[in-house]
Amino acid sequence: MRTLTPELPVVIVSAYRHDMLRAFFGQHEQVRFLGKPYRVQELVPLLHVLGIDPAVPH
């Protein structure tokens, strides 16, 4: 996917530690990590940082 659309924002949601995920996925500006369990109040600001408005259908 990154090859086809390098600017595609990605949110990786996992119970694994973020440092382990960063080591695997690297440091991309458009990649963010969110730990499980999470609340909508944590997800929405993360989407805004990536330039995504969750209220607008995509």
N, C-alpha and C positions, 0 to 999 in steps of 0.2 A: 504494500500500500504506500509506503514511504517513497518508493521509486516512482509510482504513478502520480502521487499527489503529495509532494514534500511539505507543503504548507498545511496539511490536514491536522487539525488539533486532535489530540488523543488524551483521554483520561484513563489511566490504568488503576483499576480498583482491585485491591488484593489485601489479604491478611498478612502477607510477607512484609518484612521490614523494608522501608523505602531505600535504604542504602544498598541492599541486595538487588532491588529492582533497578536502581540507577546504574549499578555495575553491569547489569545485563542489557538494559535498553539504552544506556548512554545518556548524555546530557543534551537533549533537544529542547529548544525554546518552546515548542508547541506540544510538549509532553508533560503532563502533570500526574501526580500520584495521590491517591486517596485511600486511606486505610479502612479496612472493614472492622467492625461495623461502622457505618457512617450515617449521618442525618442529612436531610435535604438542606438544612441550614449550612452545612459544610460544602455540599456539592454546588449549590447555586453560585456562590462567590468564585469558586474555582472555574466554573464555566464562563463567568464574566471576564476573568483574567485572560481566558483563551479567545475572547471576542465572540462568545456564543450567548445569545439571549434565549434562555430556555422557554420564554413565553411565546416565542415566534416559531411556528412550525418550519422545519428545514427539509 
